[in-house]
Amino acid sequence: METRRETKDFLSRRLEEGKLDQAGWLELLARGFEGKLAELYEQFQQGECSLDYRAERLGVTTWDLYELIEQRGMRTTNV
């Protein structure tokens, strides 16, 4: 899931104009993170990527990712 340039520009303008508060910004960030987490989880389940790769793509440590996926009841191995 790649972010379109137009979307980034739009959000940047909204932020600069003060029309996007902290709660709104956090909600958008969380949705994007959750979407990427789900996308990478599917790739992991199909054996296309490792736990380390997923953590790197999400910008978190492997241990943080392990904790996140355990909290969600997701499998931590693809075997």
JOQUITA-V63778 format. One record per residue. N is the residue number from 1. PSI is psi in degrees with one decimal (none if undefined). NEAR is the number of other ideal C-beta (glycine too) atoms within 10 Angstrom. Layout:
n=N psi=PSI near=NEAR
n=N psi=PSI near=NEAR
This chain:
n=1 psi=107.6 near=8
n=2 psi=138.9 near=4
n=3 psi=129.8 near=10
n=4 psi=144.7 near=8
n=5 psi=-39.1 near=8
n=6 psi=-37.4 near=8
n=7 psi=-44.6 near=11
n=8 psi=-43.4 near=10
n=9 psi=-44.4 near=10
n=10 psi=-49.1 near=12
n=11 psi=-36.4 near=15
n=12 psi=-43.9 near=11
n=13 psi=-43.8 near=11
n=14 psi=-40.1 near=15
n=15 psi=-45.8 near=13
n=16 psi=-35.9 near=9
n=17 psi=-5.2 near=8
n=18 psi=17.2 near=7
n=19 psi=4.6 near=9
n=20 psi=105.1 near=17
n=21 psi=176.5 near=11
n=22 psi=-40.5 near=7
n=23 psi=-41.3 near=8
n=24 psi=-42.8 near=13
n=25 psi=-44.3 near=13
n=26 psi=-40.2 near=10
n=27 psi=-44.7 near=12
n=28 psi=-43.1 near=14
n=29 psi=-44.3 near=10
n=30 psi=-41.3 near=10
n=31 psi=-43.0 near=10
n=32 psi=-42.4 near=13
n=33 psi=-46.9 near=14
n=34 psi=-39.0 near=12
n=35 psi=-44.2 near=11
n=36 psi=-39.4 near=16
n=37 psi=-45.0 near=18
n=38 psi=-42.5 near=12
n=39 psi=-46.4 near=13
n=40 psi=-32.1 near=22
n=41 psi=-41.7 near=17
n=42 psi=-43.8 near=10
n=43 psi=-40.6 near=15
n=44 psi=-45.3 near=20
n=45 psi=-28.3 near=13
n=46 psi=4.0 near=9
n=47 psi=19.6 near=9
n=48 psi=-14.1 near=11
n=49 psi=164.4 near=17
n=50 psi=169.8 near=13
n=51 psi=-42.3 near=16
n=52 psi=-42.8 near=11
n=53 psi=-44.9 near=14
n=54 psi=-44.8 near=22
n=55 psi=-43.9 near=18
n=56 psi=-44.5 near=15
n=57 psi=-29.5 near=15
n=58 psi=-9.9 near=15
n=59 psi=29.9 near=10
n=60 psi=167.8 near=16
n=61 psi=161.7 near=12
n=62 psi=-39.3 near=14
n=63 psi=-40.8 near=9
n=64 psi=-43.4 near=12
n=65 psi=-43.4 near=21
n=66 psi=-45.5 near=15
n=67 psi=-43.4 near=13
n=68 psi=-45.6 near=17
n=69 psi=-31.3 near=18
n=70 psi=-41.3 near=11
n=71 psi=-30.2 near=8
n=72 psi=0.1 near=11
n=73 psi=18.6 near=6
n=74 psi=152.9 near=13
n=75 psi=143.3 near=11
n=76 psi=-5.5 near=11
n=77 psi=156.1 near=7
n=78 psi=25.7 near=14
n=79 psi=none near=4
